[in-house]
Amino acid sequence: MTARTFQATNPATGQPLAPAFDVTTPQELETLVAAARDAARGFASSTPTQRADFLNAAAAGIEARADAFVEAAMAEAGLPEPRLRGEVGRTANQLRLFARVAADGSWVDARIDHGDLARKPVKPDVRSLRVPLGPVAVFGASNFPLAFSVAGGDTASALAAGCPVVVKAHPAHPATSKLAAQAISEAAAGCGLPAGVFGIVYEDGYELGVKLVQHPDIHAVGFTGSRAGGLALVAAAQAREVPIPVYAEMSSVNPSVFTAEALAANGAALAKGLAASISGSGGQLCTQPGLLFVPVSKAGDQFLKDVAAKLDATPACTLLTGGILNAYQVGAARHLGTAGVERLTQGLEPERGAQPQLLSVPIAQFTPKLADEVFGPLSVAVRYDRLAEVTPVLAGLEGQLTATLHATDAELDGLSDLLHVMGVRAGRLVLNGFPTGVEVGHAMVHGGPFPATSDGGRSTSVGSLAITRFTRLRAYQDFPDRALPPELQDANPHGLWRLVDGEQMR
């Protein structure tokens, strides 16, 4: 029987791209998951150094394919070369960050409470650590064909924890995905790891993805994409006989509040920065500032006039897929049909792509529907008379990845209520900056209350803390030293920082 195939589409031209890719069969899916299951025990017991070497080799493999990545992703995703070159570097750096996390080993959070036989009742010897969950399913994202896809943060953090990964490649960029898969597979083989440590599934639909989530040998899911897609995976995971966690990063409009004083002091520069943040990467970033709160004032009027002019001067953006372009157009039309909404930009409709748009509405006519995400280069400015009007509106929003405040230093002490509400509604607060651009580091939080993320913001998908998503806690009570994992043995062979009888030590 001939395998079914599919092709990616160039979003700039609408033409299919060669080559055709074979759709993974259900039997091949079973084989991939079985290999991951069989590799799980050995991979979980690999040393911190072995995992670090693997991730560093994968990073080098990504960099070695930089030109091929850029060529493939430009054709498949329509993103510009500078953005993609930056994404190659980010992906490699992300892998190296988790190599350092794996080598350090402190993520296991080893804790030792020594027993006391003289105490009545006897105090047991209890030792605990984090252990890998087992095979993980990762879904590639459409808007980051590298950094949030096959070799992205979900994959890097799961591998660092010792979890085999089976990736569902995004159907919009299979050639880019294949290159990343080759880099990881070659790194695994070069480090002497079993092939089951990493596998990849190709499909132009959803059936195999659901089967992957429902497979009893998959123990967690990482996803970045639409709310509909994320919730479908959550439902599939919860319908299993044994439910599993789905870490889905879904939707956010990232509210930004501008005070009159901030605009009076720095309006021109803020307009330039905001226009770039709205339209950068075609507005197809999960942290794109899609909801703005701007005062009704002379400075506020000039600010929005400047932003609109800069957006009008921005060329139409090629969006990632035809489906995303259609959803953008439908969403923009829906917002424009809302009472009180006016368009501040010219509203050009190019033959292909999306022209950035800036809309405006009085705060008295704001409705929650205007806070629905329109994925692409569109923002809604909510005009307020008094800053006190903004706080209850923010309090009524859904959960967000970010919330931004532009204010002068002298104002901050008087804005505690506003900042409190921002903190309740968002995972990351930004002061006098723009939310786009998520630094990969140890302190970064890229998560937020539902529906920004499916787990309500209890974890992050960017930064070293992401590793905890693919682990669980395990304790050992009254075990002899030789029967304990190395991380909990008295000799501390890996040299980890550990909490011993309440004190941090090595």
Secondary structure, DSSP 4 states (H G I P E B T S, - for coil): -PPPEE--B-TTT--B-SS-EEPPPHHHHHHHHHHHHHHHHHHHTS-HHHHHHHHHHHHHHHHHTHHHHHHHHHHHH---HHHHHHHHHHHHHHHHHHHHHHHH-GGG--EEE--BTTSSSPBP-EEEEEEE-S-EEEE--SS-TTTTSTTSHHHHHHHHHT--EEEE--TT-HHHHHHHHHHHHHHHHHTT--GGGEEEE--SSSHHHHHHHH-TT--EEEEES-HHHHHHHHHHHHTSSS---EEEE------EEE-HHHHHHHHHHHHHHHHHHHHGGGG-STT---EEEEESSHHHHHHHHHHHHHHHTSPPBPPSSHHHHHHHHHHHHHHHTSTT-EE-S-----SSSB--EEEEEEGGG--GGGGS---SSEEEEEEESSGGGHHHHHHTSPPEEEEEEE--GGGGGG-HHHHHHHHHHEEEEEESS-S-----SSS-----TTTTBTTTTSS-SSSGGGGGGGEEEEEEES--GGGS-GGGSTT-TT---EEETTEEE-
